[in-house]
Amino acid sequence: MANKRVGKRTVRLQNNPTIISAASVVGPKEGQGPLKDYFNLVLQDDLYGEKSWELAESKMVQTAMQMAVKKADKKLEDVNYLLGGDLINQILPASFAARELGVPFFGIYGACSTMAEGMCLSAMLIDGGFADLILSGTSSHYCTAERQFRFPLELGNQKPMTAQWTVTGAGSVLIAPNEKGPKVRYVTVGKVIDKGIDDGNNMGAAMAPAAIDTIYSYFNDTKDDPNSFDIIATGDLGLLGKQITEDLLKEKGIDISNVYTDCGIEIFDLEEQDVHCGGSGCGCSATVFAGYIYQKLLNKEFNKVMLVSTGALLSPTSTLQKQTIPCVAHAVVIEND
């Protein structure tokens, strides 16, 4: 019997999966934003000494994972499983990083929801007694995402104001049972939601319904109080998607306005940096959580947080075939003791 389930969609972890360390690596633009002091490494250039942007992204996530292990005074040989994925074809950056790290590897794909997806799966594996130490992380890169999903950078295409800027960054967490540090208490796994948006430059509107569905399901399952949270952070809805989420949750009787933000809004200065509606990409929620939110948890400035990473499950093929954009959002609730 599944005795850890709460309601229809939520799982309550009982064996204290603990985030014992986290690490973040970001590009130069992100390193100029308001969270610059929270990142472990700010790159001087987007190529990170590599010959291609894809290899640079792989090196970023590899670096973040190695840093997370080192910060916890562990070795890669101590890690039972590595969970990772990203936006690029066949999750190339994560797979190539796993090749170098030499840890048993679960390649996962949830588009920009991958950070929370990996944390959910890692926490459940730890809670079930299947591992003692799991490394999870993800990445994105402005140049790799533009090349794959939109237009070559050399064309200099203009973007509509609903568009967002893919974060160049990688974040990683290391999770173990019954340790000191912030604990994963609940996970709520998202459904794939598609409300008919087909504009790849309006991801906030496309992903907001998935975030609404997951957040509402958590509160419906647990009867928790939104105001008991220090922060509820969606992954990369940007200004437009955040407003849609907040407004429609209110219509459903869930008011998160006092504690709600979006990682895509936090990572950039929207007035000073030309990012339109904000940041996006797997690396958006990954770096904001592994840098800013995790440090606030360690300092006890935050004691209860919900991370809801949001992902648009489109591909170049689906776009060319004029399909609408299915989306998903996964929620992970983390608390201090």
LINUR-V539482 format. One record per residue. RES is the residue in three letters. PHI is phi in whole degrees, -180 to 180 (999 if undefined). PSI is psi in whole degrees, 0 to 359 (999 if undefined). OMEGA is omega in whole degrees, 0 to 359 (* if undefined). Layout:
# LINUR-V539482
res->[RES	RES]
phi->[PHI	PHI]
psi->[PSI	PSI]
omega->[OMEGA	OMEGA]
This chain:
# LINUR-V539482
res->[MET	ALA	ASN	LYS	ARG	VAL	GLY	LYS	ARG	THR	VAL	ARG	LEU	GLN	ASN	ASN	PRO	THR	ILE	ILE	SER	ALA	ALA	SER	VAL	VAL	GLY	PRO	LYS	GLU	GLY	GLN	GLY	PRO	LEU	LYS	ASP	TYR	PHE	ASN	LEU	VAL	LEU	GLN	ASP	ASP	LEU	TYR	GLY	GLU	LYS	SER	TRP	GLU	LEU	ALA	GLU	SER	LYS	MET	VAL	GLN	THR	ALA	MET	GLN	MET	ALA	VAL	LYS	LYS	ALA	ASP	LYS	LYS	LEU	GLU	ASP	VAL	ASN	TYR	LEU	LEU	GLY	GLY	ASP	LEU	ILE	ASN	GLN	ILE	LEU	PRO	ALA	SER	PHE	ALA	ALA	ARG	GLU	LEU	GLY	VAL	PRO	PHE	PHE	GLY	ILE	TYR	GLY	ALA	CYS	SER	THR	MET	ALA	GLU	GLY	MET	CYS	LEU	SER	ALA	MET	LEU	ILE	ASP	GLY	GLY	PHE	ALA	ASP	LEU	ILE	LEU	SER	GLY	THR	SER	SER	HIS	TYR	CYS	THR	ALA	GLU	ARG	GLN	PHE	ARG	PHE	PRO	LEU	GLU	LEU	GLY	ASN	GLN	LYS	PRO	MET	THR	ALA	GLN	TRP	THR	VAL	THR	GLY	ALA	GLY	SER	VAL	LEU	ILE	ALA	PRO	ASN	GLU	LYS	GLY	PRO	LYS	VAL	ARG	TYR	VAL	THR	VAL	GLY	LYS	VAL	ILE	ASP	LYS	GLY	ILE	ASP	ASP	GLY	ASN	ASN	MET	GLY	ALA	ALA	MET	ALA	PRO	ALA	ALA	ILE	ASP	THR	ILE	TYR	SER	TYR	PHE	ASN	ASP	THR	LYS	ASP	ASP	PRO	ASN	SER	PHE	ASP	ILE	ILE	ALA	THR	GLY	ASP	LEU	GLY	LEU	LEU	GLY	LYS	GLN	ILE	THR	GLU	ASP	LEU	LEU	LYS	GLU	LYS	GLY	ILE	ASP	ILE	SER	ASN	VAL	TYR	THR	ASP	CYS	GLY	ILE	GLU	ILE	PHE	ASP	LEU	GLU	GLU	GLN	ASP	VAL	HIS	CYS	GLY	GLY	SER	GLY	CYS	GLY	CYS	SER	ALA	THR	VAL	PHE	ALA	GLY	TYR	ILE	TYR	GLN	LYS	LEU	LEU	ASN	LYS	GLU	PHE	ASN	LYS	VAL	MET	LEU	VAL	SER	THR	GLY	ALA	LEU	LEU	SER	PRO	THR	SER	THR	LEU	GLN	LYS	GLN	THR	ILE	PRO	CYS	VAL	ALA	HIS	ALA	VAL	VAL	ILE	GLU	ASN	ASP]
phi->[999	-80	-83	-99	-81	-124	66	-89	-127	-113	-120	-101	-79	-114	-112	55	-59	-116	-84	-88	-164	-153	-147	-140	-131	-134	-81	-61	-65	-65	-72	-102	-85	-69	-102	-55	-78	-95	-87	-75	-146	-111	-74	-85	-150	-72	-89	51	78	-103	-89	-144	-67	-65	-69	-64	-63	-62	-65	-62	-70	-62	-63	-61	-67	-63	-66	-62	-66	-65	-63	-88	59	-115	-121	-58	-66	-79	-82	-79	-141	-118	-115	-161	-173	-165	-95	-87	-44	55	37	-56	-58	-67	-65	-70	-65	-63	-58	-81	-80	70	-112	-50	-122	-103	-84	-123	-138	-141	53	-77	-87	-62	-62	-68	-59	-64	-68	-60	-65	-63	-63	-69	-64	-65	-65	-80	82	-90	-160	-105	-156	-130	-108	-135	-170	-158	-156	-153	-149	-54	-73	-69	-69	-62	-64	-81	-102	-128	-134	-58	-59	-62	-74	64	-62	-79	-117	-70	-70	-79	-73	-129	-108	-64	-70	-90	-179	-143	-135	-145	-129	-118	-122	-142	-84	54	-111	-80	133	-64	-107	-81	-99	-139	-132	-125	-88	-82	-95	-81	-120	-135	-102	93	-74	-124	-98	-67	-101	-136	-68	-60	-68	-68	-88	-54	-60	-68	-63	-60	-62	-71	-63	-61	-63	-59	-69	-68	-71	-99	60	-70	-99	-53	-79	-79	-89	-79	-157	-117	-121	-80	-78	-161	-81	70	-61	-68	-64	-63	-66	-61	-62	-61	-67	-75	-67	-60	-63	-89	89	-115	-104	-107	-60	-74	-127	-97	-144	-132	-60	-68	-88	-72	-76	-119	-88	-68	-87	-98	-109	-81	-124	57	-83	128	-86	-152	97	-54	-71	-68	-68	-64	-76	-66	-71	-66	-96	-70	-66	-64	-65	-64	-66	-62	-82	64	-77	-114	-122	-150	-135	-124	-105	-122	-76	-116	-134	-101	-93	-93	-145	-56	-66	-64	-66	-64	-89	60	-87	-77	-106	-75	-135	-146	-142	-116	-115	-131	-106	-122	-133	-78	-62]
psi->[136	82	2	359	143	117	210	330	355	147	133	119	136	348	27	56	123	132	101	345	164	152	151	144	133	163	178	319	317	327	354	359	183	343	14	328	352	347	144	328	128	121	151	336	158	345	344	37	7	172	346	161	324	318	326	318	318	319	324	311	326	317	315	319	317	321	320	319	315	320	331	5	40	175	156	328	340	343	127	317	149	126	128	159	177	198	345	151	129	33	52	311	314	319	319	326	317	326	321	329	332	32	141	131	127	111	124	154	122	23	227	0	2	326	309	323	313	321	321	309	320	315	320	323	318	315	328	356	18	351	156	343	122	136	127	141	173	175	165	166	130	315	323	320	318	317	320	317	340	257	155	139	329	339	336	36	141	153	147	162	346	349	163	169	117	126	133	105	165	143	149	148	152	125	134	160	142	47	177	137	180	138	141	116	319	151	141	118	134	156	156	122	133	112	17	8	132	11	110	352	15	55	330	314	325	319	338	316	326	319	317	314	316	314	315	319	319	309	327	322	317	342	25	162	120	325	0	350	145	326	138	117	117	166	305	53	339	186	313	311	324	316	320	314	312	315	315	330	322	319	333	3	12	110	106	10	330	340	7	135	178	136	328	339	325	325	334	157	104	341	326	334	133	83	12	249	355	194	163	184	158	322	349	297	331	313	323	320	307	336	284	302	317	321	322	324	315	323	359	20	328	139	346	120	154	124	124	88	136	137	138	118	46	170	166	324	314	325	315	331	10	40	154	175	106	143	161	153	132	141	138	130	126	134	148	159	999]
omega->[182	188	178	181	177	183	186	193	191	176	175	180	189	185	171	171	189	175	188	173	177	180	183	177	181	178	183	182	178	179	175	184	186	181	188	183	182	184	182	181	174	182	177	177	187	181	175	177	182	183	180	179	180	177	176	178	178	179	178	183	175	179	180	180	178	179	180	179	182	181	179	182	176	175	179	179	179	186	181	182	174	176	180	178	183	185	193	184	180	182	184	182	180	181	179	175	179	176	181	186	175	179	176	198	166	174	184	178	173	188	185	173	190	181	180	177	179	178	177	182	179	180	180	176	177	183	179	179	182	180	176	182	181	178	182	180	181	184	168	181	183	187	179	181	179	182	184	191	187	186	173	182	183	180	179	182	173	181	174	185	176	183	179	184	180	181	169	184	178	177	182	175	177	188	181	180	168	177	174	178	181	184	171	184	183	166	173	185	185	168	174	184	179	180	171	176	180	182	180	175	177	185	180	179	180	187	184	180	177	177	180	182	182	180	178	180	178	183	176	180	191	186	179	180	179	182	172	179	170	179	167	186	169	192	185	178	182	185	184	181	178	181	177	182	181	183	184	173	176	178	178	178	179	181	180	191	183	186	191	170	177	182	179	175	184	192	180	170	188	178	185	182	187	181	178	185	178	182	176	178	178	183	182	179	181	183	179	178	185	177	189	187	182	178	176	176	180	181	182	171	167	176	178	183	171	174	180	179	188	183	175	190	177	175	175	180	180	178	179	178	173	176	173	191	173	185	181	177	177	182	174	181	184	180	167	177	*]
